[in-house]
Amino acid sequence: MGMAFASTLAPDESFTTIELKINFFRPVWEAHLRAEGRVVRRGSSIGYVECEITDQRGQLIAKASSTCMALRGERAVGR
């Protein structure tokens, strides 16, 4: 999800996560997992991102959502 949100940032911007939620639907002991994140909504400062994690058979393992805040200027330095 972080990479999805980061792809929306200007070169001088950074971001921080202000909320994160993950729902786990099934256990995994050994599998190849795929995580696919997408930006649902990107405003001027706040964005909402979702992610689905599936196994090699396409079964849904978990869903996650995150609210991110874009940082500019002095707030973005060093992040």
C-alpha positions in Angstrom: 0.0 0.0 0.0 2.9 2.3 0.8 4.3 1.9 -2.7 0.9 2.5 -4.3 0.5 5.8 -2.4 4.2 6.8 -2.9 3.6 6.5 -6.7 1.2 9.6 -6.4 3.8 11.8 -4.7 5.7 14.7 -6.2 9.5 14.5 -6.1 9.7 16.8 -3.0 6.9 15.0 -1.1 7.0 12.2 1.4 4.2 10.6 3.4 3.2 9.0 6.6 0.5 6.4 7.5 -2.1 7.8 9.9 -4.3 4.7 10.0 -3.9 1.0 9.2 -6.3 -1.9 9.4 -5.8 -5.5 8.4 -8.4 -8.3 8.4 -7.0 -11.9 8.2 -9.3 -14.5 6.7 -7.3 -17.7 6.7 -4.0 -19.0 8.1 -0.9 -19.5 5.9 1.9 -21.9 6.8 3.6 -22.2 3.4 2.4 -20.4 0.2 3.4 -17.9 -2.4 1.4 -14.7 -1.6 0.5 -11.8 -3.8 -0.3 -8.4 -2.4 -2.0 -5.9 -4.8 -2.4 -2.4 -3.5 -4.4 0.4 -5.1 -5.1 4.0 -4.3 -8.9 4.4 -3.9 -8.9 8.1 -3.3 -6.1 10.7 -3.3 -6.9 14.2 -2.2 -4.4 17.1 -1.9 -3.1 15.8 1.5 -5.0 12.6 2.5 -5.3 9.4 0.6 -7.0 6.1 1.1 -5.4 2.9 -0.1 -6.6 -0.8 -0.1 -4.7 -4.1 -0.6 -5.8 -7.7 -1.2 -3.5 -10.6 -0.3 -4.1 -13.8 -2.2 -2.3 -17.2 -2.3 -1.2 -19.0 -5.4 -4.7 -20.5 -5.9 -6.3 -17.0 -5.8 -7.8 -17.5 -2.4 -8.2 -14.3 -0.4 -5.9 -14.4 2.6 -6.3 -10.9 4.0 -7.5 -7.4 3.2 -5.9 -4.2 4.4 -6.7 -0.5 4.2 -4.7 2.5 5.1 -5.1 6.3 5.3 -2.0 8.2 4.3 -1.0 11.8 4.6 1.3 13.5 2.1 4.1 15.6 3.7 5.6 18.7 2.0 8.3 21.2 2.8 10.1 20.8 6.1 7.8 18.0 7.2 9.0 15.8 4.3 12.7 16.3 5.0 14.4 13.1 6.1 11.5 10.8 5.5 
